[in-house]
Amino acid sequence: MNASKYSILLLEDEAITRFLISDFLQELGITTLAVGSFAALTQVLPTDCDLLLADVHLPDGNSLDMLPRLRQQGVLNVEYL
C-alpha cells in the first residue's frame, strides 16, 4: 500500500489527541490536515481529502448532526472517533 497517495482531514477538538493522531498518520506517509472545530473545518472545505476522520462531540456541535452539511460540501467518506 502506498500511503503517500492518501489524504485525511482530521477533526478533533482535543489538541494533544489531534497532534498524536496527525503525527501518527504523517509517519505512515499520509497527508494530513488537522483542525480543532467545525468552524475551522468549514474554513478549509471544500478539500480534496480521501477521508474525514471526525470526533463526534465538538465544542461547536455534534459532527453526526453536521453530516448532511458535510455531504453538501463534498465530504463523502467520514469515519468517527
PLY file of the C-alpha trace (Angstrom):
ply
format ascii 1.0
element vertex 81
property float x
property float y
property float z
element edge 80
property int vertex1
property int vertex2
end_header
0.00 0.00 0.00
1.35 3.40 -0.98
0.05 5.62 1.85
1.55 8.77 0.35
-1.24 8.99 -2.19
-3.91 9.30 0.52
-5.01 12.39 2.42
-7.02 12.63 5.63
-8.77 15.62 7.12
-8.80 15.22 10.91
-11.44 16.99 13.01
-10.56 16.72 16.72
-11.00 19.38 19.38
-8.52 17.98 21.93
-5.13 19.40 20.96
-2.99 16.51 22.24
-5.20 13.90 20.57
-5.21 15.91 17.34
-1.41 16.13 17.45
-0.89 12.42 18.22
-3.25 11.16 15.50
-1.93 13.63 12.95
1.69 12.77 13.76
0.97 9.04 13.53
-0.74 9.39 10.15
2.08 11.55 8.81
4.65 8.97 9.95
2.73 6.47 7.80
3.17 8.84 4.87
-0.45 10.01 4.80
-1.02 13.67 4.03
-2.95 15.07 6.99
-4.73 18.34 7.64
-5.93 18.70 11.24
-8.50 21.17 12.56
-9.99 21.61 16.02
-13.58 22.71 15.43
-16.42 22.56 12.95
-15.93 26.29 12.32
-12.29 25.64 11.37
-13.37 22.74 9.19
-15.72 24.95 7.20
-12.78 27.28 6.50
-10.84 24.53 4.71
-13.77 22.99 2.82
-14.12 22.04 0.09
-10.97 19.99 0.23
-9.64 17.13 -1.80
-9.30 14.67 1.08
-9.93 10.96 0.81
-11.37 10.68 4.31
-12.67 12.88 7.10
-11.80 11.41 10.49
-14.06 13.23 12.94
-14.59 13.46 16.66
-18.32 13.22 17.42
-18.50 15.66 20.34
-17.11 19.09 19.47
-17.41 22.40 21.34
-19.36 23.92 18.45
-21.61 20.98 17.65
-22.04 17.28 17.10
-20.38 16.03 13.93
-23.12 13.43 13.45
-25.64 16.26 13.19
-23.34 18.07 10.77
-23.06 15.15 8.35
-25.73 16.44 5.91
-23.87 19.78 5.63
-20.59 17.98 5.13
-22.09 15.86 2.34
-23.36 19.03 0.63
-19.79 20.35 0.68
-18.45 17.22 -0.99
-17.19 15.24 2.00
-18.23 11.70 1.14
-16.09 9.45 3.33
-16.49 10.06 7.06
-15.34 7.94 10.00
-15.92 8.88 13.62
-13.61 8.74 16.65
0 1
1 2
2 3
3 4
4 5
5 6
6 7
7 8
8 9
9 10
10 11
11 12
12 13
13 14
14 15
15 16
16 17
17 18
18 19
19 20
20 21
21 22
22 23
23 24
24 25
25 26
26 27
27 28
28 29
29 30
30 31
31 32
32 33
33 34
34 35
35 36
36 37
37 38
38 39
39 40
40 41
41 42
42 43
43 44
44 45
45 46
46 47
47 48
48 49
49 50
50 51
51 52
52 53
53 54
54 55
55 56
56 57
57 58
58 59
59 60
60 61
61 62
62 63
63 64
64 65
65 66
66 67
67 68
68 69
69 70
70 71
71 72
72 73
73 74
74 75
75 76
76 77
77 78
78 79
79 80
